[in-house]
Amino acid sequence: MQQLEMRLIYGMYPDVINNIAESSEILKELATSYLYKYISTSGNIRKPEILENLLMALSLQVGS
């Protein structure tokens, strides 16, 4: 059951699964390198802090 919970929280990225102690840093790096670059270029967002605030707000609404 703990494995399922870890996978639901941290996802299925191999680096995260193999390095749980550094999972937060790895996920933040993944988000910065892929997600932020893609959204900022396709959505024409010039300030990364706005995107970060938007993603935080959306993540807090999951399940609502």
C-alpha positions in Angstrom: 0.0 0.0 0.0 2.9 2.4 0.7 4.2 1.8 -2.8 0.9 2.8 -4.3 0.7 5.9 -2.2 4.3 6.9 -3.1 3.5 6.4 -6.8 0.3 8.5 -6.5 2.2 11.3 -4.8 5.4 11.3 -6.8 4.4 9.8 -10.1 6.2 7.1 -12.1 9.3 9.0 -13.2 12.2 6.5 -12.8 14.6 9.1 -11.2 12.0 9.9 -8.6 11.2 6.2 -7.8 14.9 5.4 -7.5 15.8 8.5 -5.4 12.9 9.1 -3.0 15.0 11.2 -0.7 15.6 13.7 -3.5 12.1 13.3 -5.1 11.0 16.9 -4.4 14.1 18.4 -6.1 13.8 16.0 -9.1 10.2 16.8 -9.6 10.8 20.5 -9.4 13.6 20.2 -12.0 11.3 18.2 -14.3 8.6 20.8 -13.9 11.0 23.6 -14.7 12.7 21.9 -17.6 9.6 20.6 -19.4 6.4 22.0 -18.2 7.4 25.6 -17.6 9.2 25.9 -20.9 6.4 24.3 -22.9 3.6 26.4 -21.3 5.6 29.6 -21.3 6.3 29.3 -25.0 2.9 28.1 -26.1 0.9 30.3 -23.7 3.1 33.4 -24.2 3.7 33.8 -20.5 6.7 36.0 -19.8 6.9 35.8 -16.0 7.7 32.3 -14.6 6.4 33.3 -11.2 2.9 33.8 -12.6 3.0 30.3 -14.0 4.2 28.9 -10.7 1.4 30.6 -8.8 -1.1 29.3 -11.4 0.1 25.7 -11.1 0.1 25.9 -7.3 -3.5 27.2 -7.3 -4.5 24.4 -9.7 -2.8 21.7 -7.6 -4.7 22.9 -4.5 -8.0 22.4 -6.4 -7.5 18.8 -7.3 -10.5 16.8 -6.1 -12.6 19.8 -5.4 
